Amino acid sequence: MHRISKAGSPGRVGNTVIASVTVVALCSGVWLVRSGTEGHPPPQPSAAQSGTGGAARQPVRTLPHSPPERIRIPSIGVNAPLMGLGLTPQGSLDVPPSERKNLAGWYEAGTAPGERGTAIVAGHVDNAEGPAVFYDLGALRKGSAIEVARRDGGTARFTVDAVEVYDSRHFPDDKVYGAASRPELRVITCGGGYSRATGYQGNVVVFAHLTGSR
């Protein structure tokens, strides 16, 4: 399993050890097997949505630490509560309960969305009953808005820089989980090819940066 290290915000653990077991936990694809719809997997990002380069952006005020409580992605109809996630005994990021399909999670020992650094949010693409919270994540486009409601009553607003899909055998730990000098967000679910025997073969990852707050 691949493991990564990342410095978090002062006084907290940070994204210390998140292993590839996370990919497996999110990506069984039970619904596709049971429904016989393996020919109709969730949408995947096109090449046009990849790449995080671009023009320099105006800096925005970094927000103080406050746990996130809800994530909203209007363009794909996501409006979901967030639970805190820790690490499993194997050192991988835990995942939300699969039976709660409209629930996502954030790595609570690391960066909170809006703080300087890389905040991590993860959720299932489907469960045994059908599509789950991030089923349409692969349809997200550059420039789309993501809003994270925080416990302090504020909302951190992010803009999508890129939407990528990676094979789990070549998952770029440093690129996804690595330290950032500005407030950034990663939203992760299953994606890539689908195998009836092993489930989804990779992950869809959304890269976004903080562009405002209210």
ChimeraX attribute file (.defattr): number of C-alpha atoms within 10 A of each C-alpha:
attribute: neighborCount
match mode: 1-to-1
recipient: residues
	/A:1	10
	/A:2	14
	/A:3	14
	/A:4	16
	/A:5	15
	/A:6	19
	/A:7	17
	/A:8	23
	/A:9	19
	/A:10	9
	/A:11	8
	/A:12	12
	/A:13	15
	/A:14	22
	/A:15	25
	/A:16	18
	/A:17	18
	/A:18	24
	/A:19	18
	/A:20	19
	/A:21	19
	/A:22	20
	/A:23	24
	/A:24	17
	/A:25	16
	/A:26	26
	/A:27	24
	/A:28	24
	/A:29	27
	/A:30	17
	/A:31	18
	/A:32	25
	/A:33	15
	/A:34	13
	/A:35	11
	/A:36	10
	/A:37	10
	/A:38	16
	/A:39	8
	/A:40	9
	/A:41	17
	/A:42	20
	/A:43	15
	/A:44	21
	/A:45	22
	/A:46	14
	/A:47	11
	/A:48	11
	/A:49	19
	/A:50	18
	/A:51	13
	/A:52	13
	/A:53	8
	/A:54	7
	/A:55	5
	/A:56	6
	/A:57	8
	/A:58	6
	/A:59	11
	/A:60	13
	/A:61	14
	/A:62	18
	/A:63	18
	/A:64	12
	/A:65	16
	/A:66	17
	/A:67	20
	/A:68	26
	/A:69	20
	/A:70	20
	/A:71	22
	/A:72	17
	/A:73	18
	/A:74	12
	/A:75	14
	/A:76	16
	/A:77	12
	/A:78	19
	/A:79	17
	/A:80	19
	/A:81	17
	/A:82	23
	/A:83	19
	/A:84	17
	/A:85	20
	/A:86	18
	/A:87	19
	/A:88	14
	/A:89	8
	/A:90	12
	/A:91	17
	/A:92	21
	/A:93	24
	/A:94	22
	/A:95	25
	/A:96	21
	/A:97	13
	/A:98	19
	/A:99	13
	/A:100	12
	/A:101	22
	/A:102	20
	/A:103	23
	/A:104	30
	/A:105	27
	/A:106	28
	/A:107	23
	/A:108	21
	/A:109	18
	/A:110	25
	/A:111	29
	/A:112	29
	/A:113	34
	/A:114	31
	/A:115	24
	/A:116	23
	/A:117	26
	/A:118	31
	/A:119	28
	/A:120	23
	/A:121	26
	/A:122	27
	/A:123	26
	/A:124	29
	/A:125	31
	/A:126	26
	/A:127	22
	/A:128	17
	/A:129	14
	/A:130	15
	/A:131	19
	/A:132	21
	/A:133	23
	/A:134	28
	/A:135	24
	/A:136	19
	/A:137	27
	/A:138	27
	/A:139	17
	/A:140	21
	/A:141	21
	/A:142	18
	/A:143	13
	/A:144	16
	/A:145	19
	/A:146	22
	/A:147	20
	/A:148	25
	/A:149	22
	/A:150	20
	/A:151	13
	/A:152	12
	/A:153	10
	/A:154	14
	/A:155	21
	/A:156	23
	/A:157	20
	/A:158	25
	/A:159	20
	/A:160	23
	/A:161	20
	/A:162	22
	/A:163	28
	/A:164	22
	/A:165	23
	/A:166	17
	/A:167	17
	/A:168	18
	/A:169	11
	/A:170	9
	/A:171	16
	/A:172	14
	/A:173	15
	/A:174	12
	/A:175	10
	/A:176	18
	/A:177	21
	/A:178	17
	/A:179	22
	/A:180	17
	/A:181	9
	/A:182	17
	/A:183	26
	/A:184	26
	/A:185	29
	/A:186	20
	/A:187	22
	/A:188	28
	/A:189	27
	/A:190	36
	/A:191	31
	/A:192	22
	/A:193	15
	/A:194	21
	/A:195	14
	/A:196	14
	/A:197	9
	/A:198	12
	/A:199	22
	/A:200	25
	/A:201	19
	/A:202	23
	/A:203	25
	/A:204	23
	/A:205	24
	/A:206	26
	/A:207	23
	/A:208	26
	/A:209	26
	/A:210	26
	/A:211	21
	/A:212	17
	/A:213	17
	/A:214	8
